[in-house]
C-alpha cells in the first residue's frame, strides 16, 4: 500500500531575531526556496505546502512551485507552538504522513531528503526525528556520560550522543491527531524513528552570526580553491 | 603566588587525512599561525612552544614568534598518543601548568583564550577541559536524556549537554607527571574544570569538507554583506 506523504514547510513572515528571514537571500536564492526545491525533487512526496500567515509570501512561494496553506493569524504569534499549527494543517489535508522541512536547514542535501523519504516509506514509525550523531566525550550534569575519566580512548570508539535537529520530521497524521485530541503531546509520540543526518548539513539560523556562517558555508561549498601551502 | 603557565601547540608535519595541514593556508595565513598568534597575545602565558618532530616546521614557527620543542621521532607516529608526547614535553619544561592549544581550532577568539587563561589562574584545577554546551533534545543509547517524550518544552529550558572539544586544555604539570609515572591516565584526572567555549568557535578539521567549512566561516566573518531580500 502506498503511503501518501505531504510536505509542510513552516514559514512565518514576521521572524524576530533575523527579520523576514524566509525572504532573505542566502547565497543565490531566498531562504524559503531551499526547502521547496528539495521537497519538489522527491517523488515520494505527494505535495509541498508552505504554512504561512502571509498572503504575500503565499503568492511568492507559488511561483517557486509550492502550494499555499494559509495559517490562521492566531497561530502566527510568538506564543503559538509548532504543535498547534501542525495540527491545524493536518485538519485540512488528508494524508498518511506529514513531513515537516524547516526553512532553517538550507544545508540539507537532496540525497539526504530522499533517504529520509525512503526511511518513512519503508518503516512504520509514528514519528521520525532527524538527529545528528556525535562521538565526542560528553558530560551531562557534571558527570562523564559516554566515556571513563580513568582512561582516554579513541573517540571513534565512543558510544554516540544524538541530538534532535528539527531539519526533517515526519508524523503519522492519524496518530498525531488522535493524541492532540486526547490532550496529549504528539510531538515525540508513539513508535519513534531516529534518522541520522550528516553533521555538516545541520545549522542554526537564529542570529546574524549564524546567518553569516551559513552564507560562508554555502559559498565555500561552491568554490573549492586549490590548497596553498607555506613553503618551508 | 604567580602560576607559571606555558603553552604547547602540537603540530605534526605528517598529517594523514589533510596532508601537511599545519602549513596549509586557511584564509590569510597558514593554520599553525592561528594558535601561535592567539597564545602570544595572552600575558599570563610565559612562553609558547610548538611541539613537532619536524626541523623545517620548527624553523618556520620561530619566525612567527613561537619556540621549537623537538618531538622525538618515536612520538610522532600515528600510534603515539597525545598523552605520551605531552608527558615528554613536561619532562623538558618546568612550569605549573601546560596549556595545550590545538592548531585545529582556528576559529577561537582572542577573548576566549584570555578568559581561559584567567580561569586557569583564578582556580586551582588539576585539569581544565574546554567544552561546548548545547541545549538540544538529546538521545543517549536510544533513550531521551535531557527531555521528556511526554511534553515538548522550549529548548532553552533544557538541561545542557556538554562535549569536550579539545580546543584548549590545561594540565597541572606536577599532577599529570605523577599519575603518568604511576601508570594511571592523567588526561581527565584530578579536580576537573569545564570551561565553556562559544559554539561558533569550535570546528573540526579532519576532512577536506571540514576545511572547506572552516574556510567559509573565516571568510564570512570578514565580509558582512548587506542583507538582500526577495521583493513581494
HADDOCK unambig.tbl for C-alpha pairs under 7 A between the chains (distance, minus, plus):
assign (segid A and resid 23 and name CA) (segid B and resid 229 and name CA) 5.45 0.50 0.50
assign (segid A and resid 23 and name CA) (segid B and resid 230 and name CA) 5.08 0.50 0.50
assign (segid A and resid 24 and name CA) (segid B and resid 227 and name CA) 6.83 0.50 0.50
assign (segid A and resid 24 and name CA) (segid B and resid 228 and name CA) 5.76 0.50 0.50
assign (segid A and resid 24 and name CA) (segid B and resid 229 and name CA) 4.30 0.50 0.50
assign (segid A and resid 24 and name CA) (segid B and resid 230 and name CA) 6.15 0.50 0.50
assign (segid A and resid 25 and name CA) (segid B and resid 228 and name CA) 5.52 0.50 0.50
assign (segid A and resid 25 and name CA) (segid B and resid 229 and name CA) 5.64 0.50 0.50
assign (segid A and resid 25 and name CA) (segid B and resid 230 and name CA) 6.92 0.50 0.50
assign (segid A and resid 30 and name CA) (segid B and resid 230 and name CA) 6.35 0.50 0.50
assign (segid A and resid 56 and name CA) (segid B and resid 232 and name CA) 5.95 0.50 0.50
assign (segid A and resid 57 and name CA) (segid B and resid 232 and name CA) 6.89 0.50 0.50
assign (segid A and resid 60 and name CA) (segid B and resid 232 and name CA) 6.64 0.50 0.50
assign (segid A and resid 136 and name CA) (segid B and resid 163 and name CA) 6.12 0.50 0.50
assign (segid A and resid 136 and name CA) (segid B and resid 164 and name CA) 6.54 0.50 0.50
assign (segid A and resid 137 and name CA) (segid B and resid 163 and name CA) 5.69 0.50 0.50
assign (segid A and resid 137 and name CA) (segid B and resid 164 and name CA) 5.51 0.50 0.50
assign (segid A and resid 138 and name CA) (segid B and resid 162 and name CA) 5.57 0.50 0.50
assign (segid A and resid 138 and name CA) (segid B and resid 163 and name CA) 4.19 0.50 0.50
assign (segid A and resid 138 and name CA) (segid B and resid 164 and name CA) 6.17 0.50 0.50
assign (segid A and resid 139 and name CA) (segid B and resid 161 and name CA) 6.21 0.50 0.50
assign (segid A and resid 139 and name CA) (segid B and resid 162 and name CA) 5.02 0.50 0.50
assign (segid A and resid 139 and name CA) (segid B and resid 163 and name CA) 6.06 0.50 0.50
assign (segid A and resid 140 and name CA) (segid B and resid 161 and name CA) 5.21 0.50 0.50
assign (segid A and resid 140 and name CA) (segid B and resid 162 and name CA) 6.33 0.50 0.50
assign (segid A and resid 149 and name CA) (segid B and resid 188 and name CA) 5.38 0.50 0.50
assign (segid A and resid 149 and name CA) (segid B and resid 189 and name CA) 6.74 0.50 0.50
assign (segid A and resid 150 and name CA) (segid B and resid 185 and name CA) 5.95 0.50 0.50
assign (segid A and resid 151 and name CA) (segid B and resid 185 and name CA) 5.51 0.50 0.50
assign (segid A and resid 152 and name CA) (segid B and resid 187 and name CA) 6.67 0.50 0.50
assign (segid A and resid 161 and name CA) (segid B and resid 139 and name CA) 6.21 0.50 0.50
assign (segid A and resid 161 and name CA) (segid B and resid 140 and name CA) 5.21 0.50 0.50
assign (segid A and resid 162 and name CA) (segid B and resid 138 and name CA) 5.58 0.50 0.50
assign (segid A and resid 162 and name CA) (segid B and resid 139 and name CA) 5.03 0.50 0.50
assign (segid A and resid 162 and name CA) (segid B and resid 140 and name CA) 6.34 0.50 0.50
assign (segid A and resid 163 and name CA) (segid B and resid 136 and name CA) 6.13 0.50 0.50
assign (segid A and resid 163 and name CA) (segid B and resid 137 and name CA) 5.70 0.50 0.50
assign (segid A and resid 163 and name CA) (segid B and resid 138 and name CA) 4.19 0.50 0.50
assign (segid A and resid 163 and name CA) (segid B and resid 139 and name CA) 6.06 0.50 0.50
assign (segid A and resid 164 and name CA) (segid B and resid 136 and name CA) 6.55 0.50 0.50
assign (segid A and resid 164 and name CA) (segid B and resid 137 and name CA) 5.53 0.50 0.50
assign (segid A and resid 164 and name CA) (segid B and resid 138 and name CA) 6.17 0.50 0.50
assign (segid A and resid 185 and name CA) (segid B and resid 150 and name CA) 5.95 0.50 0.50
assign (segid A and resid 185 and name CA) (segid B and resid 151 and name CA) 5.53 0.50 0.50
assign (segid A and resid 187 and name CA) (segid B and resid 152 and name CA) 6.69 0.50 0.50
assign (segid A and resid 188 and name CA) (segid B and resid 149 and name CA) 5.36 0.50 0.50
assign (segid A and resid 189 and name CA) (segid B and resid 149 and name CA) 6.74 0.50 0.50
assign (segid A and resid 212 and name CA) (segid B and resid 220 and name CA) 5.69 0.50 0.50
assign (segid A and resid 212 and name CA) (segid B and resid 221 and name CA) 6.86 0.50 0.50
assign (segid A and resid 213 and name CA) (segid B and resid 217 and name CA) 5.12 0.50 0.50
assign (segid A and resid 213 and name CA) (segid B and resid 220 and name CA) 6.14 0.50 0.50
assign (segid A and resid 215 and name CA) (segid B and resid 220 and name CA) 6.89 0.50 0.50
assign (segid A and resid 216 and name CA) (segid B and resid 216 and name CA) 4.10 0.50 0.50
assign (segid A and resid 216 and name CA) (segid B and resid 217 and name CA) 5.11 0.50 0.50
assign (segid A and resid 216 and name CA) (segid B and resid 219 and name CA) 6.44 0.50 0.50
assign (segid A and resid 216 and name CA) (segid B and resid 220 and name CA) 4.73 0.50 0.50
assign (segid A and resid 217 and name CA) (segid B and resid 213 and name CA) 5.23 0.50 0.50
assign (segid A and resid 217 and name CA) (segid B and resid 216 and name CA) 4.84 0.50 0.50
assign (segid A and resid 217 and name CA) (segid B and resid 217 and name CA) 6.37 0.50 0.50
assign (segid A and resid 219 and name CA) (segid B and resid 216 and name CA) 6.64 0.50 0.50
assign (segid A and resid 220 and name CA) (segid B and resid 212 and name CA) 5.86 0.50 0.50
assign (segid A and resid 220 and name CA) (segid B and resid 213 and name CA) 6.50 0.50 0.50
assign (segid A and resid 220 and name CA) (segid B and resid 215 and name CA) 6.92 0.50 0.50
assign (segid A and resid 220 and name CA) (segid B and resid 216 and name CA) 4.83 0.50 0.50
assign (segid A and resid 221 and name CA) (segid B and resid 212 and name CA) 6.77 0.50 0.50
assign (segid A and resid 227 and name CA) (segid B and resid 24 and name CA) 6.80 0.50 0.50
assign (segid A and resid 228 and name CA) (segid B and resid 24 and name CA) 5.74 0.50 0.50
assign (segid A and resid 228 and name CA) (segid B and resid 25 and name CA) 5.50 0.50 0.50
assign (segid A and resid 229 and name CA) (segid B and resid 23 and name CA) 5.41 0.50 0.50
assign (segid A and resid 229 and name CA) (segid B and resid 24 and name CA) 4.29 0.50 0.50
assign (segid A and resid 229 and name CA) (segid B and resid 25 and name CA) 5.63 0.50 0.50
assign (segid A and resid 230 and name CA) (segid B and resid 23 and name CA) 5.07 0.50 0.50
assign (segid A and resid 230 and name CA) (segid B and resid 24 and name CA) 6.15 0.50 0.50
assign (segid A and resid 230 and name CA) (segid B and resid 25 and name CA) 6.92 0.50 0.50
assign (segid A and resid 230 and name CA) (segid B and resid 30 and name CA) 6.34 0.50 0.50
assign (segid A and resid 232 and name CA) (segid B and resid 56 and name CA) 5.94 0.50 0.50
assign (segid A and resid 232 and name CA) (segid B and resid 57 and name CA) 6.89 0.50 0.50
assign (segid A and resid 232 and name CA) (segid B and resid 60 and name CA) 6.66 0.50 0.50
